[in-house]
Amino acid sequence: MLDLTPEIIGLLGLAAVIAGFIDAIAGGGGLISLPALLSVGLNPVAAIATNKVQGSVGTASALWNFWRKGRVDFRLIRWPLALVGVGAGLGAFAVTLVDARWLMILLPVLLIGIALYFLFGPKASDEDAHARLTPLAYAFVAGGIGFYDGFFGPGTGSFFALSLVMLLGMGLTRATAHTKALNLMSNVVGIVVLAVGGHVVWTLAGIMAMGQFVGGRLGSHAAMRFGPRLIRPLLVVISLAITARLLSDPSNPLRVMVTGWFS
């Protein structure tokens, strides 16, 4: 059992507020909340499981705020939601069977691509554009992202936001709002799988959930007020920050590969 001193409770609560704020706008709040959980002595599996629980509260808080303001159309994404749930369940099961190291090579490349798209690509505005896919066809893309979230996770919010902008033609704020619905579905399914395995530390999840609720509300308000002026640069920063975080690990396969080329 962890000794929950006032310092630890304060650290986790503050980390959750900041993570919830960032996650509501651009995703990537786990960059803050997951290291905070690891820093108090949790093993990685317990930290990931607990992080999903507390992060879901922030996502739900942001989603509720977006929905109250009329920014979420659940009928439009009913098929994507269904396949995200299926994908997340399959991904969470698959992670127990498959070596995920190859994802550590692919993920930084994908995140850098997302950052470059929002930095140099067509300017993403709040105006809806022509959809390249029907919602039913997009559901299979969303299901793939859901599988990834159940299997691994980092950058899922960025992947959902980019796909909604590019494939369903959503404006950036609307895409951000619908990302919360899709991400919440994948998180809830992942939580069920991890909770059955007994990996969630519910006390810490509860402490951080309160901070996530506050952060999610504040972040969704900021996203709706400032729109693409805030969301676009944060998506770039978060994508690059997740990449830097992954590559900071000396054992990261991509880092080892690149270092080998120059040694």
C-alpha positions in Angstrom: 0.0 0.0 0.0 1.2 3.5 -0.8 1.6 6.1 2.0 -0.8 8.8 0.7 0.8 11.8 2.3 -0.6 15.3 1.7 2.3 15.9 -0.7 1.4 12.9 -2.8 -2.3 13.8 -2.9 -1.5 17.4 -3.8 0.9 16.3 -6.6 -1.5 13.8 -8.1 -4.4 16.3 -7.8 -2.5 19.1 -9.5 -1.2 16.8 -12.2 -4.8 15.6 -12.9 -6.1 19.1 -13.3 -3.4 20.1 -15.8 -3.7 16.8 -17.6 -7.5 17.1 -17.9 -7.2 20.7 -19.2 -4.7 19.7 -21.9 -6.5 16.5 -22.8 -9.8 18.2 -23.3 -8.2 20.5 -25.9 -5.7 18.4 -27.8 -5.3 15.0 -26.1 -2.0 13.9 -24.6 -2.8 14.6 -20.9 -1.3 11.2 -20.1 2.1 12.8 -20.7 1.5 14.5 -17.3 -0.7 12.1 -15.4 1.1 8.8 -16.2 4.6 10.0 -15.1 2.9 11.4 -11.9 1.5 8.0 -11.1 4.8 6.3 -11.8 6.6 8.8 -9.6 4.7 7.7 -6.5 5.8 4.1 -6.9 3.2 2.3 -9.0 4.4 -0.4 -11.4 3.8 0.4 -15.1 0.8 -1.8 -15.6 -1.0 -0.5 -12.5 -0.1 3.1 -13.5 -1.5 2.6 -17.1 -4.7 1.0 -15.7 -5.2 3.7 -13.0 -4.4 6.4 -15.5 -7.1 5.2 -17.9 -9.7 5.4 -15.1 -8.9 8.9 -13.9 -8.4 10.1 -17.5 -11.8 8.8 -18.4 -13.4 11.2 -15.9 -11.7 14.2 -17.5 -12.8 13.0 -20.9 -16.4 12.5 -19.7 -16.3 15.9 -18.1 -15.2 17.6 -21.4 -17.6 15.5 -23.4 -20.6 16.6 -21.2 -19.6 20.2 -21.6 -19.3 19.9 -25.4 -22.6 18.0 -25.6 -24.5 20.6 -23.6 -23.3 23.3 -26.0 -24.6 21.3 -28.9 -21.2 20.3 -30.3 -21.6 16.5 -30.4 -23.9 14.6 -32.7 -24.2 11.0 -31.3 -26.4 9.9 -34.2 -23.6 10.8 -36.6 -21.0 8.8 -34.8 -23.1 5.9 -33.6 -21.3 3.4 -35.9 -17.8 4.7 -35.2 -18.6 4.5 -31.5 -19.7 0.9 -31.8 -16.6 -0.2 -33.8 -14.3 1.8 -31.4 -15.6 -0.3 -28.6 -15.0 -3.5 -30.5 -11.6 -2.4 -31.5 -10.5 -1.3 -28.0 -11.7 -4.7 -26.6 -9.7 -6.6 -29.2 -6.7 -4.4 -28.7 -6.7 -4.8 -24.9 -6.9 -8.6 -25.4 -4.2 -8.6 -28.1 -1.7 -6.7 -25.9 -1.4 -9.8 -23.7 -0.4 -11.9 -26.6 1.8 -9.8 -28.9 5.1 -8.0 -28.6 4.3 -4.3 -28.9 7.9 -3.2 -29.5 7.4 -2.5 -33.2 4.8 0.1 -32.3 7.6 2.1 -30.5 9.2 2.4 -33.9 6.1 3.3 -35.8 4.4 5.7 -33.3 7.0 8.5 -33.2 6.9 8.6 -37.0 3.1 8.9 -37.1 3.0 11.6 -34.4 5.6 13.7 -36.2 3.5 13.3 -39.4 0.4 14.6 -37.5 2.4 17.6 -36.2 3.7 18.4 -39.7 0.2 18.2 -41.1 -1.3 20.7 -38.6 1.8 22.9 -38.9 2.2 23.0 -42.7 -0.9 21.4 -44.1 -4.2 23.1 -45.1 -5.4 25.4 -42.3 -7.9 23.6 -40.1 -10.7 26.0 -39.3 -14.0 25.6 -37.5 -15.8 25.4 -40.9 -17.0 21.9 -41.9 -15.6 20.7 -45.2 -16.7 18.0 -47.7 -16.5 14.5 -46.0 -14.4 12.0 -47.9 -16.1 9.0 -46.1 -19.6 8.2 -44.9 -19.9 7.7 -41.1 -20.3 4.0 -41.7 -17.1 3.8 -43.7 -15.3 6.0 -41.2 -16.3 3.6 -38.5 -13.7 1.1 -39.7 -11.0 3.7 -39.4 -12.2 4.6 -35.9 -12.3 0.9 -35.0 -8.6 0.7 -36.0 -7.8 3.7 -33.8 -9.8 2.1 -31.0 -7.8 -1.1 -31.4 -4.6 0.9 -31.1 -5.9 2.6 -27.9 -6.7 -0.7 -26.3 -3.4 -2.1 -27.4 -1.0 0.8 -26.6 -2.6 4.2 -26.3 -0.3 7.3 -26.6 -1.5 9.9 -29.1 -5.0 8.4 -29.6 -6.7 11.8 -29.2 -4.5 13.2 -32.0 -5.3 10.3 -34.3 -9.0 10.7 -33.8 -8.9 14.5 -34.3 -6.9 14.2 -37.5 -9.1 11.5 -38.9 -12.3 13.4 -38.2 -10.9 16.5 -39.8 -9.5 14.8 -42.9 -12.1 12.0 -43.5 -15.4 13.3 -42.1 -14.7 17.0 -42.9 -15.3 18.3 -39.4 -14.2 21.7 -38.3 -11.4 21.5 -35.7 -13.5 22.4 -32.6 -16.3 20.0 -33.7 -13.7 17.3 -34.3 -12.2 17.9 -30.9 -15.7 17.5 -29.3 -16.4 14.2 -31.1 -12.9 12.9 -30.3 -13.9 13.0 -26.6 -16.9 10.6 -27.3 -14.8 8.2 -29.3 -11.9 8.3 -26.8 -14.2 7.8 -23.8 -15.6 4.7 -25.5 -12.2 3.2 -26.0 -11.1 4.1 -22.5 -14.1 2.5 -20.8 -13.7 -0.8 -22.7 -10.0 -0.8 -21.8 -10.8 -0.1 -18.1 -13.1 -3.1 -18.0 -10.4 -5.4 -19.3 -7.7 -4.0 -17.0 -10.0 -3.9 -13.9 -10.9 -7.6 -14.4 -7.2 -8.3 -14.2 -7.0 -6.4 -10.9 -4.6 -3.7 -12.1 -6.5 -0.5 -11.1 -5.5 1.3 -7.9 -8.9 2.8 -7.1 -7.8 5.1 -4.3 -5.4 7.0 -6.6 -7.9 6.9 -9.5 -10.5 8.6 -7.2 -8.1 11.3 -6.1 -7.1 12.2 -9.6 -10.6 11.8 -11.0 -11.6 14.9 -9.1 -8.8 16.9 -10.6 -9.6 15.5 -14.1 -13.2 16.6 -13.8 -12.1 20.2 -13.1 -9.5 20.2 -15.8 -11.8 18.7 -18.4 -14.4 21.4 -17.8 -11.9 24.2 -18.0 -10.2 22.8 -21.1 -13.4 22.2 -23.0 -14.5 25.8 -22.2 -11.2 27.1 -23.5 -11.5 25.0 -26.7 -14.9 26.3 -27.5 -13.9 29.9 -26.8 -10.6 30.0 -28.7 -11.2 27.3 -31.3 -8.5 26.5 -33.8 -6.2 29.3 -32.5 -5.7 27.2 -29.4 -6.4 23.7 -30.6 -4.1 23.7 -33.7 -0.8 24.7 -31.9 -1.6 22.4 -28.9 -2.0 19.4 -31.2 1.4 20.2 -32.7 3.0 20.6 -29.3 1.4 17.5 -27.8 2.3 15.3 -30.8 5.9 16.4 -30.6 6.0 16.1 -26.8 4.7 12.5 -26.9 7.4 11.8 -29.5 10.1 13.3 -27.4 8.9 11.4 -24.3 9.0 8.1 -26.2 12.4 8.8 -27.6 13.8 9.9 -24.3 13.8 6.2 -23.2 17.3 4.8 -24.0 15.7 1.4 -24.7 13.2 2.8 -27.3 13.7 0.5 -30.4 13.6 3.5 -32.8 16.2 5.3 -30.8 18.4 2.2 -30.6 18.0 1.7 -34.4 19.0 5.3 -35.3 21.8 5.4 -32.8 23.2 2.2 -34.4 23.2 3.8 -37.8 25.6 6.6 -36.6 27.8 4.5 -34.2 
